[in-house]
Amino acid sequence: MNQLKIEYISPDELIPYSGNAKMHPPDQVDHIANSIKAFGWKQPIVCDHDKVVIIGHGRLMAAKQLMLDNVPVVFADDLTPEQVDALRLADNKTNESEWDFDSLEKELAALDIAGIDMEQFGFLQEEEENKNDGSGGNKPEVKFSEILGEANNYLILQFKNEIDWLNACTVFEIKNAKSYSTRKDGIVTKSMERIGTARVLDGAEALRKLVSDV
């Protein structure tokens, strides 16, 4: 295996990929910038031979926000154009995984004791003011368009590939919703936040939508 050759280049010379499918909202860029300020630059940006970004669009945006003179770059000049496109998607997809929320809570608590503010990196924590008063803390905030019940009939759609699922999200305007796991003592904190789709569609409305689009 060849060793990585890291070059330091001005962020202004790097070109974001115009078809990048991964979104980087402003708050995420802020979190990345905070991480770079706190820990230094630990992951280089990966580009093709034309300096088009393959991996690290968010880090490039954060570097420009921090007005850095140079950033570490690795050039994947051994890949074909098709492999470059595949790597760009594969890197994002293979980084997706679920949190172990019990372990996460313990880690966040230990870092809080150590005086490290994890909110600056996107971990949201709330004071547990109701921990001992039995009120149960904050309630889950997921809102469904309809409550599942025996009086209704349901059609469950299964999508076996990401493209079909993304198309369905576009057609039916399905968006992510926040939910929260609950601790054994009943407390729910934002540090235990999960993101996922949570929507029950009205069958007649969905059918009309499908028919009108045909």
C-alpha positions in Angstrom: 0.0 0.0 0.0 1.4 3.4 -1.0 1.9 6.0 1.7 -0.2 9.1 1.5 1.4 12.2 0.1 0.0 15.3 1.8 0.4 18.7 0.1 -0.6 22.0 1.6 -2.6 24.2 -0.8 -4.7 27.4 -0.5 -8.4 26.6 0.0 -9.1 29.1 -2.9 -7.4 26.7 -5.3 -9.7 23.8 -4.5 -12.9 23.3 -6.4 -16.1 22.0 -4.8 -17.8 19.3 -6.8 -20.8 20.8 -8.4 -22.9 17.6 -8.1 -22.1 17.0 -4.5 -25.0 15.1 -3.0 -24.1 15.6 0.7 -25.5 18.8 2.2 -23.5 20.9 4.7 -25.8 23.3 6.5 -24.2 26.4 8.2 -24.4 25.0 11.7 -22.5 21.9 10.7 -19.8 24.0 9.1 -19.6 25.9 12.3 -19.1 22.7 14.2 -16.4 21.5 11.8 -14.6 24.9 12.2 -14.8 24.6 16.0 -13.3 21.2 15.8 -10.4 22.4 13.6 -9.8 25.3 16.0 -9.9 23.0 19.1 -7.9 20.0 17.8 -6.1 21.1 14.7 -6.3 19.6 11.2 -6.4 15.8 11.5 -8.1 14.8 8.2 -6.8 15.9 4.8 -9.2 16.9 2.0 -9.1 14.5 -0.9 -9.1 15.9 -4.5 -8.7 14.6 -8.0 -5.9 15.7 -10.3 -7.9 18.8 -11.3 -8.2 19.9 -7.7 -11.9 19.0 -7.6 -12.9 17.9 -4.1 -13.8 14.2 -3.6 -13.8 14.0 0.2 -14.0 17.0 2.6 -16.4 19.6 1.2 -17.5 20.5 4.8 -13.8 20.8 5.9 -13.1 23.1 2.9 -16.1 25.3 3.8 -14.9 25.4 7.4 -11.3 26.3 6.2 -12.7 29.2 4.2 -14.8 30.4 7.2 -11.6 30.3 9.3 -9.7 32.1 6.5 -6.9 29.6 6.6 -4.0 30.1 4.3 -3.4 26.5 3.5 -5.1 23.1 4.0 -3.8 19.5 3.8 -4.7 17.8 0.6 -4.3 14.3 -0.8 -4.6 13.8 -4.5 -6.3 10.6 -5.6 -4.7 10.7 -9.0 -4.6 6.9 -9.2 -8.4 6.6 -9.7 -10.5 6.7 -12.8 -13.2 9.3 -13.1 -15.8 6.6 -12.4 -13.9 5.5 -9.3 -13.7 9.1 -8.1 -17.5 9.5 -8.4 -18.0 6.2 -6.6 -15.5 7.2 -3.8 -17.3 10.5 -3.3 -20.6 8.7 -2.5 -19.1 5.7 -0.8 -17.2 7.8 1.7 -20.4 9.5 2.8 -22.4 6.3 2.9 -19.9 4.2 4.8 -19.6 6.9 7.5 -23.3 6.5 8.4 -24.1 4.5 11.6 -26.3 4.6 14.7 -25.1 5.9 18.1 -24.9 3.6 21.1 -26.8 6.2 23.2 -26.0 4.6 26.6 -22.3 4.8 25.8 -22.7 8.3 24.3 -24.4 9.6 27.4 -21.5 8.3 29.6 -18.9 9.8 27.3 -20.6 13.2 27.2 -20.9 13.2 30.9 -17.2 12.5 31.4 -16.2 15.2 29.0 -18.5 17.6 30.7 -16.8 16.9 34.0 -13.5 17.5 32.3 -14.7 20.9 31.2 -14.9 20.2 27.5 -17.9 21.9 25.8 -19.2 19.4 23.3 -22.1 21.7 22.2 -19.6 23.5 20.0 -19.2 20.3 18.0 -23.0 19.7 17.6 -23.8 17.7 20.7 -26.8 19.4 22.4 -27.2 19.1 26.1 -29.8 20.5 28.4 -29.6 21.0 32.2 -31.4 18.2 33.9 -33.3 20.5 36.3 -36.2 18.0 36.7 -34.0 15.0 37.4 -35.0 14.7 41.1 -38.5 16.2 41.0 -40.2 13.3 39.2 -41.5 15.4 36.4 -39.8 13.3 33.8 -37.9 16.1 32.0 -38.5 17.0 28.4 -41.0 15.1 26.3 -40.2 13.6 22.9 -40.9 16.1 20.1 -41.6 13.9 17.1 -45.0 14.8 15.7 -46.7 12.4 13.3 -49.3 13.5 10.8 -51.5 10.7 12.0 -51.6 8.3 15.0 -51.4 4.6 14.0 -54.7 2.9 15.0 -56.6 -0.2 14.3 -59.4 1.8 12.6 -57.1 2.6 9.7 -55.8 0.6 6.8 -52.0 0.8 6.0 -49.8 0.1 3.0 -46.1 -0.2 3.9 -43.7 0.6 1.1 -40.2 -1.0 1.1 -37.3 0.6 -0.8 -34.3 -1.7 -1.4 -32.0 1.0 -2.8 -31.1 4.6 -1.7 -32.1 6.2 -5.0 -35.7 5.0 -5.0 -36.0 6.1 -1.3 -34.7 9.5 -2.1 -37.1 9.8 -5.0 -40.0 8.9 -2.7 -38.9 11.5 -0.2 -39.1 14.1 -2.9 -42.4 13.0 -4.3 -44.1 12.8 -0.9 -42.2 15.6 0.7 -40.8 13.4 3.5 -38.5 15.3 5.8 -36.3 14.2 8.7 -37.8 14.6 12.2 -36.1 14.6 15.6 -36.8 12.0 18.3 -35.2 11.4 21.7 -34.4 8.3 23.6 -35.5 8.1 27.2 -33.2 7.2 30.1 -34.2 4.7 32.7 -34.9 7.6 35.2 -37.3 9.2 32.6 -35.1 12.1 31.7 -34.9 13.0 28.0 -32.0 15.3 26.9 -31.0 16.7 23.6 -27.7 14.9 23.9 -29.7 11.8 23.2 -31.2 13.2 20.0 -31.8 10.9 17.0 -32.6 12.0 13.5 -34.9 9.9 11.2 -38.0 10.0 9.1 -41.2 10.0 10.9 -44.3 10.5 8.8 -47.6 8.7 8.2 -49.1 9.7 4.8 -52.8 10.0 4.2 -53.5 7.2 1.8 -56.1 9.1 -0.3 -53.8 12.1 -0.5 -50.8 10.0 -1.5 -52.9 8.2 -4.2 -54.0 11.5 -5.7 -50.4 12.7 -5.7 -49.3 9.6 -7.6 -52.1 9.9 -10.1 -51.6 13.6 -10.8 -47.9 13.0 -11.5 -48.5 10.2 -14.0 
